[in-house]
Amino acid sequence: MHSKTFTLRVADGMNAVPAAQWSRLAGTSRNRGAYFNPFLRHEFLLALEESGSATARTGWSPAHLLLEDGSGELAGAAPCYLKSHSQGEYVFDHGWAHAFERAGGRYYPKLQVAVPFTPATGPRLLVAAGRDPDPARIALADGLRRFADRIGVSSAHVTFAPRAEAETLERCGYLIRNDQQFHFHNRGFATYGEFLDSLASRKRKALRK
């Protein structure tokens, strides 16, 4: 798929994406700026596929979006999968699926931009380091919708995206879904007992059971 500035390709596996090119995307390598997300490393995503964890057999058929500029350089990417279920995402949409199917539609397969089995917020619309992120993110968001329309799936989803990307997706016409997570922060506890001692007695008793 082409635009005036970018070309969007779909790779059916991380082994079709050169690791050196992927590592130029911000957040995927320690060498590309201060921010680094280990779950977006080429090696991590490739290992999920080669181990058989994220494959068509398990309902995670790789369909990674690759955004190339006019010179053929990788300007951006999105880890994307054609999903035959909603497992392993940690943001369950079974209610949507049941409603859609009761209305006569077919919810699965769907497109899912995510890191499989990893409920950790991190970049999803990846942009090459040093490049203006907004045009590339918009192109990826638009390309995802076009790809979904082209292959005739019910929907496209982007989960655990950071706020800036969620705002871009909303500007591009995506619905925003709000959820809540609970995180544990180690406040210098040396043992589990020290953590329990910091809690109110009611919570402490519940966690000791």
Residue, then its C-alpha position, 0 to 999 in steps of 0.5 A: m500500500h502506498s501514500k505520497t510519502f510512505t509504502l507499507r509492506v506486511a512481513d509474515g514473520m520477524n525472520a523476514v525483517p532484517a534485525a539491523q533495520w529493526s534496531r534502528l527503530a526508537g525503543t528497540s535497542r539500547n543504542r537508539g536513545a535513552y528509552f529501551n523496551p526489551f519486549l520490542r527487541h527483534e530477538f524477543l519477537l523472533a524467539l516468540e515465533e521460532s519457539g512456536s509461541a506466536t504462530a498461526r497454530t496458536g492463533w497469533s499469525p504474524a503480519h508485521l507492518l513495515l513502513e518504508d520511506g521514498s528511498g526504501e529505508l524503514a521509517g516505522a513498523a508495528p508488531c502485528y498479528l492476525k488473531s483467531h481468538s482474544q487470548g494472550e492479550y490481557v485486554f479481553d474483548h469477548g463482549w465485543a466479539h459476542a455482540f458482533e457475532r449475535a448481530g450476524g458478523r464474524y469477529y475473528p480473525k482480527l488484527q492485533v498490534a501488540v507484544p504477545f503475552t506481555p501486558a506491559t505498556g510500550p511503543r506500538l507504532l514504532v518510528a525510526a530514531g531521529r525521525d519526526p514521529d507524528p507523520a510515521r505514526i499517522a501513516l502506520a495507523d492509517g495503514l493498519r486500517r487499510f490493511a484490515d479493510r483489504i483482507g476483510v477482517s472485522s477490526a484492528h486493535v492496538t493494545f498497551a500503547p503509550r498516551a502519545e500513540a493513543e492520542t494519534l490513534e484517536r485522531c485517526g478515528y480509532l475508539i479509545r478503550n480505558d482500563q486499569q492496572f495495578h502495579f507493585h513498586n518496591r519501596g526498598f523492601a528487603t523481604y516480603g515480610e517488610f512489605l507486609d509490615s507496611l500495610a494496614s492490618r486488614k490487608r496484611k492478614a489477607l495477604r498472609k493467607 
